[in-house]
Amino acid sequence: MSDELKIGDTVWFFDVNHRVHEKDKGGRPSLVYREQWRPRDVIGETSRSWLVGHKYDPTKLPKSGKWPAGWARTTQQVEDDVWVCHHRYRIGNCVTSCYDAATLRKVAELIGYEAKES
């Protein structure tokens, strides 16, 4: 997919008010995070912005630069956000439970952590 948007393309908006639940293994309702990402159509443009959403009250998104939080240009960005949401906490717990210095040094290097010796 091209990086350049055009009128008629679909972008994605994270709608905190759109909630879909499914039952977990215990029969309890569980929020489906992925379903909160809702498609929005690019309906127009100005010299600096894309007009997205509804004809009478469009959202303006910049053509250049970073988009505001809660907006994604591609489905891959949505899937990446869903992956992070589902796994960041668990990965953090694994790091918290790790007592192997070599492993923690590798993690620190990957995330750009610099130890401050005291």
C-alpha positions as CSV (number, residue, x, y, z in Angstrom):
1,M,0.0,0.0,0.0
2,S,1.3,3.5,-0.8
3,D,2.1,5.8,2.0
4,E,0.2,8.6,0.3
5,L,-3.5,8.7,1.1
6,K,-6.2,9.8,-1.3
7,I,-9.9,10.6,-1.1
8,G,-11.9,7.3,-0.6
9,D,-9.1,5.5,1.4
10,T,-9.8,4.1,4.8
11,V,-8.0,5.2,7.9
12,W,-8.6,3.9,11.5
13,F,-9.9,5.7,14.7
14,F,-9.7,4.2,18.2
15,D,-13.3,4.7,19.5
16,V,-13.3,4.2,23.3
17,N,-17.1,4.3,23.2
18,H,-17.5,1.4,20.8
19,R,-17.4,-1.7,23.0
20,V,-17.8,-5.3,21.9
21,H,-17.7,-8.1,24.4
22,E,-17.3,-11.8,24.1
23,K,-17.5,-14.4,26.7
24,D,-14.1,-15.8,28.1
25,K,-13.5,-19.4,29.1
26,G,-15.2,-18.8,32.4
27,G,-18.3,-17.3,30.8
28,R,-17.6,-13.8,31.9
29,P,-17.8,-10.9,29.3
30,S,-14.4,-9.7,28.1
31,L,-13.8,-6.6,26.0
32,V,-12.5,-7.1,22.5
33,Y,-9.8,-4.4,22.2
34,R,-9.5,-4.8,18.4
35,E,-13.1,-3.9,17.8
36,Q,-12.6,-0.5,19.3
37,W,-10.6,0.4,16.2
38,R,-13.2,1.7,13.7
39,P,-12.7,2.5,10.0
40,R,-13.2,6.0,8.8
41,D,-13.2,7.2,5.2
42,V,-11.1,10.1,3.8
43,I,-13.8,12.3,2.4
44,G,-11.8,15.4,1.3
45,E,-8.7,17.4,1.7
46,T,-7.3,20.9,2.2
47,S,-3.8,22.1,1.4
48,R,-2.5,20.8,4.7
49,S,-5.1,18.3,6.0
50,W,-7.1,15.2,5.2
51,L,-10.8,15.4,6.0
52,V,-12.0,12.2,7.6
53,G,-15.3,10.9,8.8
54,H,-18.7,12.7,8.4
55,K,-19.5,15.3,5.8
56,Y,-21.0,17.8,8.3
57,D,-18.3,17.5,11.0
58,P,-15.1,16.0,9.5
59,T,-11.9,15.5,11.5
60,K,-8.8,17.1,10.1
61,L,-5.6,15.0,10.1
62,P,-2.3,16.5,9.0
63,K,-1.0,15.4,5.6
64,S,2.6,15.6,7.0
65,G,3.9,14.9,10.4
66,K,2.6,12.7,13.2
67,W,-1.1,12.0,13.5
68,P,-2.7,12.4,16.9
69,A,-3.0,9.4,19.3
70,G,-5.9,7.2,18.4
71,W,-5.5,7.4,14.6
72,A,-3.8,4.9,12.3
73,R,-3.1,5.2,8.6
74,T,-3.0,1.4,7.9
75,T,-4.4,-1.9,9.2
76,Q,-0.8,-2.9,10.0
77,Q,-0.6,0.0,12.5
78,V,-3.9,-1.1,14.0
79,E,-2.6,-4.7,14.3
80,D,0.7,-3.5,15.9
81,D,-1.3,-1.5,18.5
82,V,-3.4,-4.5,19.3
83,W,-0.3,-6.7,19.7
84,V,1.3,-4.2,22.0
85,C,-1.9,-3.9,24.1
86,H,-2.1,-7.7,24.5
87,H,1.5,-8.5,25.1
88,R,3.2,-5.5,26.8
89,Y,2.0,-6.3,30.3
90,R,2.9,-10.0,30.0
91,I,6.4,-9.1,28.7
92,G,6.8,-6.7,31.5
93,N,5.9,-9.4,34.0
94,C,8.5,-11.7,32.5
95,V,11.1,-9.1,32.8
96,T,10.1,-8.4,36.4
97,S,10.4,-12.1,37.2
98,C,13.8,-12.5,35.5
99,Y,16.9,-12.7,37.7
100,D,19.4,-13.6,34.9
101,A,21.8,-10.6,34.4
102,A,22.8,-11.5,30.8
103,T,19.1,-11.7,29.8
104,L,18.3,-8.4,31.5
105,R,21.3,-6.7,29.9
106,K,20.1,-7.8,26.4
107,V,16.6,-6.5,27.2
108,A,18.2,-3.2,28.4
109,E,20.2,-2.9,25.2
110,L,17.1,-3.6,23.0
111,I,15.0,-0.9,24.7
112,G,17.8,1.6,25.0
113,Y,18.1,1.5,28.8
114,E,21.3,2.9,30.2
115,A,22.2,1.9,33.8
116,K,23.3,4.8,36.0
117,E,25.9,3.5,38.3
118,S,25.6,4.9,41.8
